[in-house]
Amino acid sequence: MNSQEAYLFFQFISYRYEKSSTIITSNKGFTDWQELFGDPVIASAILDRLLHHARVVNIKGHSYRLQGHAFARQLLQKGGESVTTSPD
């Protein structure tokens, strides 16, 4: 994300801060957001507003999008990350 995109996202979060609910999903931990936004100050400001009064739900598990795909079966055969597959 370039600096202009990061600043626009900050403006969006700031506008909604304490006015509206916001749900964000990410596969990145909060410690990785500095790298994602490319600026530790903007990442900290965004997280400060997002996490104030927040409920963080950390979901761990297998990807539902990979179920039944050949890629998931290859991972299992190579002993990689465990992926649950099921018939549709």
C-alpha positions in Angstrom: 0.0 0.0 0.0 1.5 3.4 -0.9 1.4 6.4 1.4 -1.6 8.0 -0.2 -3.6 4.8 0.0 -2.6 4.5 3.7 -3.6 8.1 4.4 -7.0 7.6 2.7 -7.6 4.5 4.8 -6.7 6.5 7.9 -9.2 9.2 6.9 -11.9 6.6 6.4 -11.2 5.1 9.8 -11.0 8.5 11.4 -14.3 9.6 9.9 -16.1 6.5 11.3 -14.3 6.6 14.7 -16.9 6.6 17.5 -19.7 7.2 15.0 -20.3 3.9 13.2 -19.4 0.2 13.6 -16.7 -1.1 11.4 -15.8 -4.7 10.7 -12.4 -5.5 9.2 -11.0 -8.9 8.4 -7.3 -9.5 7.8 -4.9 -12.4 7.7 -2.2 -10.1 9.1 -1.5 -9.7 12.8 -1.5 -6.2 14.3 2.3 -6.3 14.5 2.4 -6.7 10.7 0.3 -3.6 9.9 3.3 -1.3 10.1 4.8 -3.2 7.1 1.4 -3.3 5.4 1.0 0.5 5.5 4.6 1.3 5.1 4.6 3.9 7.9 4.7 3.1 11.6 3.0 6.4 12.5 0.0 5.9 10.3 -0.3 2.2 11.2 -0.3 3.1 14.9 -2.9 5.9 14.4 -5.2 3.5 12.5 -4.9 0.8 15.1 -5.4 3.2 17.9 -8.8 4.2 16.5 -9.8 0.7 15.4 -8.9 -1.0 18.7 -10.4 1.7 21.0 -13.8 0.2 22.2 -13.2 -2.8 19.9 -13.9 -6.5 20.2 -11.2 -8.5 18.5 -12.2 -11.9 17.3 -9.2 -14.1 16.5 -10.4 -17.0 14.3 -8.0 -19.9 13.7 -8.7 -22.7 11.4 -8.7 -24.1 8.0 -9.5 -22.1 4.9 -13.0 -22.9 3.6 -12.0 -21.6 0.1 -9.5 -24.4 -0.3 -11.9 -27.2 0.5 -12.0 -29.7 -2.3 -9.3 -28.0 -4.4 -6.3 -29.9 -5.8 -4.0 -27.4 -4.1 -5.3 -28.4 -0.7 -4.7 -32.1 -1.4 -1.1 -31.3 -2.6 -0.5 -29.5 0.7 -1.7 -32.5 2.7 0.5 -34.9 0.7 3.6 -32.7 1.2 3.0 -32.6 4.9 2.3 -28.9 4.8 -0.4 -27.0 6.5 -3.4 -29.1 7.4 -6.4 -28.3 5.2 -9.7 -30.0 5.7 -11.5 -31.1 2.5 -15.1 -32.2 2.2 -17.4 -33.0 -0.6 -19.8 -30.1 -1.6 
